[in-house]
Amino acid sequence: MIRVIETNLSMDYENNIKDHQSRVIEIDSWEEFIDEIINAKTVLRNSSIGSLHGCTIPRQSKVENLIYDDIHLSCDVYNFAGMKTKKLVYKI
């Protein structure tokens, strides 16, 4: 298991940040996590620090602009209603 910091920035239609949340979650492997994002898999996760719980990618969402390396990941997630969330993940 490895830990990552997952930050979600809720964006409006003009790309202004409206809200943000960060949490530390545990994942089995970086490669499996990237695969989940690529395939827009809905996986429920509990925060390992604090009380933020939820899924990495909401159901019926679309992932775009995915960029990642060995420790960073960023992408845009569009929910079923078209609202955008910028996802930033950092492996710690």
C-alpha positions as CSV (number, residue, x, y, z in Angstrom):
1,M,0.0,0.0,0.0
2,I,1.1,3.5,-0.8
3,R,-0.4,6.8,0.2
4,V,-1.3,9.7,-2.1
5,I,-2.7,13.2,-1.5
6,E,-5.7,13.6,-3.7
7,T,-7.0,17.2,-4.3
8,N,-10.2,18.0,-6.1
9,L,-10.9,21.6,-7.4
10,S,-14.5,22.2,-8.3
11,M,-14.6,24.5,-11.3
12,D,-17.3,26.7,-12.7
13,Y,-18.0,27.1,-16.5
14,E,-15.4,29.9,-16.7
15,N,-12.7,27.7,-15.1
16,N,-12.7,29.6,-11.8
17,I,-12.1,27.5,-8.7
18,K,-15.3,27.4,-6.6
19,D,-14.3,24.8,-3.9
20,H,-11.5,22.5,-3.1
21,Q,-10.8,19.4,-1.0
22,S,-7.8,17.3,-0.3
23,R,-7.4,14.0,1.4
24,V,-4.8,11.3,2.0
25,I,-5.8,7.9,0.7
26,E,-4.2,4.5,0.4
27,I,-3.9,2.7,-2.9
28,D,-2.5,-0.7,-3.8
29,S,-0.1,0.6,-6.5
30,W,0.5,3.7,-8.5
31,E,0.1,1.8,-11.8
32,E,-3.3,0.4,-10.7
33,F,-4.5,3.8,-9.6
34,I,-3.5,5.3,-13.0
35,D,-5.5,2.5,-14.7
36,E,-8.5,3.4,-12.6
37,I,-8.3,7.0,-13.8
38,I,-7.8,6.1,-17.4
39,N,-10.8,3.8,-17.3
40,A,-12.9,6.2,-15.2
41,K,-13.5,3.4,-12.6
42,T,-15.6,4.3,-9.6
43,V,-13.7,3.1,-6.5
44,L,-14.8,4.0,-3.0
45,R,-12.0,5.1,-0.6
46,N,-11.8,6.3,2.9
47,S,-9.3,9.0,3.9
48,S,-6.4,7.6,6.0
49,I,-6.1,11.0,7.7
50,G,-9.3,12.9,8.5
51,S,-12.8,12.1,7.6
52,L,-13.2,12.8,3.9
53,H,-14.6,9.7,2.3
54,G,-15.9,9.1,-1.3
55,C,-15.0,7.8,-4.7
56,T,-12.0,8.7,-6.8
57,I,-14.1,9.1,-10.0
58,P,-17.9,9.6,-9.7
59,R,-20.1,7.3,-11.7
60,Q,-20.9,8.3,-15.2
61,S,-18.0,10.7,-15.3
62,K,-15.6,11.4,-18.2
63,V,-11.8,11.9,-17.7
64,E,-9.9,14.2,-20.0
65,N,-6.5,15.9,-20.2
66,L,-4.8,13.1,-18.2
67,I,-1.1,13.8,-17.4
68,Y,1.0,11.7,-15.1
69,D,4.6,10.7,-14.2
70,D,6.1,8.6,-11.4
71,I,4.7,10.8,-8.6
72,H,2.2,13.3,-10.1
73,L,-1.2,13.0,-11.8
74,S,-3.6,15.6,-13.0
75,C,-6.8,15.4,-15.1
76,D,-10.2,17.0,-15.6
77,V,-13.2,15.0,-14.5
78,Y,-16.6,15.9,-15.9
79,N,-19.6,14.5,-14.1
80,F,-22.9,13.4,-15.7
81,A,-24.2,17.0,-15.7
82,G,-21.0,18.4,-17.3
83,M,-19.5,20.0,-14.2
84,K,-15.7,20.0,-14.2
85,T,-13.4,19.0,-11.3
86,K,-9.7,19.3,-11.7
87,K,-8.0,16.3,-9.9
88,L,-4.4,16.6,-8.7
89,V,-2.7,13.6,-7.1
90,Y,0.7,13.4,-5.5
91,K,2.4,10.2,-4.3
92,I,3.9,10.5,-0.8
